[in-house]
Every structure is written in C-alpha cells, then in structure tokens.
Amino acid sequence: MSLTVILCVVIFAVSVWAWNSPALFQKLVHYPYLESRDKSYYRLLTSIFLHGSWLHLLVNLFVFWTFGQAIESQFAYLFGPQLGKINFILLFIFSGVISDLPTTFKYRDQPSFRSVGASGAISGIMFSYVLFYPLENLYLYGIIPIPGIIAGVLYLWYSNYAAKKEGGRIDHNAHFYGAVSGLVITILLYPPVVLSFFRDLMSVF
C-alpha cells in the first residue's frame, strides 16, 4: 500500500476520532495562544491530521490522493523505494509544520485563533508536483484546465492576498507557506528539478 493511501487513512481516522472527542480535538488543534504559553509545539504536527468538517476533510483527502500518488511515484523513481518514501514523508510533514509557523507568531496573543487541516502539507505536495510537471494541467473546480505553472502563480497570489485581508475560516497563511515550503524542500532534496523546470517552460517557446 502506498504512503499516500496510508496517510489518507490516518488523517481520516484521526479527524473522525477527534470529532467524537472534543477534549482530544482541543489537545491536538493548532492553538498559538497556548503554544506560546505551555510550549505545546507538538500541535504544529498533530493539527495536520485534524479537520473541521466532512467537506474540509474529503476535499483535502481527494487533492492529497491525486497529487500525493504522483509525487510518491516520482520520488521512488529518483531516490529508490526506501529513500523515496522517507523523502516523501519529510516533504509532507515539514511542509505542514512550517506552514503553521507564521500563525504561531502572528496569533500568539489571540485566544480566539485556532487552525486545523492538512492544507499546508498538501500545498507542499502540490507545488512539488508543479516543479516536476509545470505544463501539466491542473483542473480548477475539477473542470477548468489550467497549466500547473499558471495555477501555481495564481494560487500563491490569492493565498497571499487572502491572508493579508484576513477574516473567514480558512487559514490562507498555511496555504501560502505550505506551498513555498514544498518548493524549497523539493529543490533541497533534488536540485536538478530547477533545471528541468525551466527547460520545460522554455520548451513552450
């Protein structure tokens, strides 16, 4: 069984479990106000496996399954089966944890802010995909085809814009920094991806 499927099962199980145990949910949620006071920084990791609703959970799992399978296979090809799995896990975990760091500092004095979801980690996986396949179409709303590089730029722009605007229930900071983390981590793991990325872009011309 692939790591992507295993992680999807774990995310699903932990989310449903936490919905049925409010105390557990509060213990695992990303909560900067508490993290800055009791040093419970483990929440940066555990909150990746929580979700706020069925829609939030199922959309994230579908997106992760779609891009995770591709990147897991790509890593297995580049690094070999074992090291590929290790690097895939590193990409997923570090993208998720790093994506929560900005809000850890930004909201450490605001008791009302909490955040959950694998969106930061999934954004990292998505942008790893964009690096490897910048010309492959991504489908907006599952229907409208957009080349990966264009979709990636629009995603970063909107996430940054929405994060500055604030309001709402979506942690756009996590989306933005998760995506950037995914780019950086992928390049650190496999520097030749930069050359192949620009080679693919230049092939259009």
VMD Tcl script that draws the C-alpha trace (Angstrom):
set ca {
  {0.00 0.00 0.00}
  {1.30 3.47 -0.89}
  {2.23 6.04 1.75}
  {-0.31 8.40 0.26}
  {-3.13 5.95 0.93}
  {-1.82 5.19 4.43}
  {-1.65 8.90 5.28}
  {-5.16 9.42 3.90}
  {-6.44 6.63 6.17}
  {-4.63 8.08 9.21}
  {-5.92 11.61 8.51}
  {-9.46 10.29 8.09}
  {-9.31 8.18 11.26}
  {-7.82 10.92 13.47}
  {-10.27 13.54 12.20}
  {-13.33 11.37 12.86}
  {-11.95 10.26 16.23}
  {-11.37 13.88 17.29}
  {-14.87 14.91 16.17}
  {-16.21 12.39 18.67}
  {-13.85 13.51 21.44}
  {-13.87 17.30 21.97}
  {-11.11 17.02 24.57}
  {-8.86 15.25 22.06}
  {-9.68 17.80 19.38}
  {-8.67 20.67 21.67}
  {-5.48 18.86 22.64}
  {-4.36 18.36 19.01}
  {-5.52 21.62 17.38}
  {-3.03 24.30 16.29}
  {-3.56 26.94 19.00}
  {-0.83 29.63 19.01}
  {-2.11 31.25 22.21}
  {-1.49 28.06 24.18}
  {1.64 27.07 22.26}
  {3.35 30.29 23.30}
  {2.45 29.69 26.94}
  {2.81 25.96 27.58}
  {5.25 25.22 24.72}
  {2.88 22.62 23.22}
  {4.53 22.92 19.81}
  {3.62 19.33 19.02}
  {0.33 20.88 17.85}
  {2.09 22.07 14.70}
  {2.28 18.40 13.72}
  {-0.90 16.96 15.20}
  {-3.15 19.66 13.72}
  {-2.23 18.39 10.24}
  {-4.34 15.30 10.94}
  {-7.45 17.20 12.10}
  {-10.20 18.74 10.01}
  {-13.13 20.98 10.80}
  {-15.87 19.32 8.73}
  {-16.64 16.49 6.35}
  {-16.28 18.83 3.36}
  {-12.90 20.08 4.59}
  {-11.71 16.52 5.17}
  {-12.93 14.95 1.93}
  {-11.71 17.76 -0.32}
  {-8.26 17.64 1.28}
  {-8.08 13.86 1.01}
  {-9.07 13.93 -2.66}
  {-6.46 16.59 -3.51}
  {-3.79 14.81 -1.49}
  {-4.57 11.43 -3.07}
  {-4.40 13.00 -6.55}
  {-1.03 14.74 -6.18}
  {0.46 12.53 -3.49}
  {0.38 9.43 -5.68}
  {2.25 11.25 -8.45}
  {4.96 12.69 -6.18}
  {5.37 9.44 -4.28}
  {5.99 7.64 -7.59}
  {8.34 10.39 -8.75}
  {10.37 10.17 -5.55}
  {10.55 6.37 -5.76}
  {11.93 6.72 -9.30}
  {14.50 9.39 -8.31}
  {15.64 8.11 -4.91}
  {14.70 4.45 -4.87}
  {11.78 2.83 -2.99}
  {13.02 3.29 0.59}
  {14.67 6.70 0.40}
  {11.80 7.85 -1.81}
  {9.31 7.05 0.96}
  {11.45 8.82 3.56}
  {11.76 11.94 1.41}
  {8.02 11.90 0.67}
  {7.23 11.81 4.39}
  {9.74 14.62 5.02}
  {8.12 16.74 2.33}
  {4.64 16.17 3.73}
  {5.49 16.69 7.41}
  {7.84 19.65 7.05}
  {5.53 21.46 4.61}
  {2.70 21.06 7.11}
  {4.68 22.11 10.18}
  {6.41 25.06 8.51}
  {3.09 26.28 7.10}
  {1.83 26.83 10.66}
  {4.87 28.72 11.92}
  {3.76 32.20 10.70}
  {0.43 31.96 12.54}
  {2.25 30.63 15.62}
  {3.89 34.04 15.97}
  {1.15 36.16 14.43}
  {-1.67 34.94 16.71}
  {0.19 34.03 19.89}
  {-1.70 36.72 21.82}
  {-5.13 36.00 20.30}
  {-7.05 33.29 22.21}
  {-9.73 33.12 19.51}
  {-7.46 31.79 16.75}
  {-7.24 28.05 16.10}
  {-6.38 26.16 12.94}
  {-6.64 22.58 11.70}
  {-6.13 20.71 8.45}
  {-3.59 19.15 6.14}
  {-3.86 22.02 3.65}
  {-0.32 23.30 4.30}
  {1.19 19.85 3.85}
  {-0.94 19.21 0.76}
  {0.05 22.57 -0.71}
  {3.66 21.46 -0.35}
  {2.90 18.25 -2.26}
  {1.01 20.19 -4.94}
  {3.87 22.60 -5.53}
  {6.37 19.77 -5.68}
  {4.15 18.47 -8.49}
  {4.21 21.87 -10.20}
  {8.03 21.85 -10.09}
  {8.21 18.45 -11.75}
  {5.30 18.97 -14.16}
  {4.85 22.73 -14.74}
  {2.98 22.31 -18.02}
  {0.58 19.58 -16.88}
  {-2.97 20.84 -16.50}
  {-4.50 21.27 -13.06}
  {-8.28 21.44 -13.02}
  {-9.98 24.36 -11.30}
  {-13.16 23.10 -9.63}
  {-12.32 19.76 -11.25}
  {-13.42 21.13 -14.64}
  {-11.36 24.07 -15.97}
  {-7.87 23.04 -17.19}
  {-5.02 25.42 -16.26}
  {-1.30 24.71 -16.81}
  {0.38 23.95 -13.48}
  {2.73 26.94 -13.57}
  {-0.16 29.36 -14.10}
  {-2.33 27.67 -11.49}
  {0.62 27.78 -9.06}
  {1.21 31.52 -9.54}
  {-2.50 32.26 -9.12}
  {-2.64 30.07 -6.02}
  {0.28 31.89 -4.39}
  {-1.11 35.29 -5.32}
  {-4.58 34.55 -3.98}
  {-3.34 32.88 -0.79}
  {-1.10 35.85 -0.02}
  {-3.89 38.33 -0.83}
  {-6.47 36.47 1.27}
  {-4.04 36.06 4.19}
  {-3.44 39.82 4.31}
  {-7.14 40.52 4.04}
  {-7.86 38.05 6.87}
  {-11.34 37.16 8.02}
  {-13.21 33.96 7.22}
  {-12.48 30.45 8.44}
  {-9.72 29.45 6.00}
  {-6.07 29.65 7.07}
  {-4.63 31.13 3.87}
  {-1.28 31.66 5.59}
  {-0.91 27.87 5.80}
  {-1.73 27.52 2.10}
  {0.87 30.07 1.07}
  {3.71 28.97 3.33}
  {2.97 25.30 2.76}
  {3.30 25.85 -0.99}
  {6.57 27.78 -0.61}
  {7.90 25.13 1.76}
  {7.07 22.42 -0.77}
  {9.05 24.27 -3.45}
  {12.09 24.79 -1.23}
  {12.11 21.28 0.24}
  {11.77 19.66 -3.18}
  {14.69 21.71 -4.52}
  {16.81 20.80 -1.49}
  {16.01 17.12 -1.94}
  {16.56 17.14 -5.71}
  {18.35 20.28 -7.03}
  {18.24 19.15 -10.72}
  {14.48 19.78 -10.65}
  {15.19 23.51 -11.10}
  {16.91 22.93 -14.44}
  {14.22 20.55 -15.67}
  {11.53 23.03 -14.55}
  {12.97 25.87 -16.65}
  {13.70 23.50 -19.53}
  {10.02 22.54 -19.60}
  {8.97 26.19 -19.53}
  {11.36 27.12 -22.34}
  {10.04 24.27 -24.48}
  {6.84 26.27 -24.90}
  {8.80 28.85 -26.87}
}
mol new
graphics top color blue
foreach p $ca { graphics top sphere $p radius 0.5 }
foreach p [lrange $ca 0 end-1] q [lrange $ca 1 end] { graphics top cylinder $p $q radius 0.2 }
display resetview
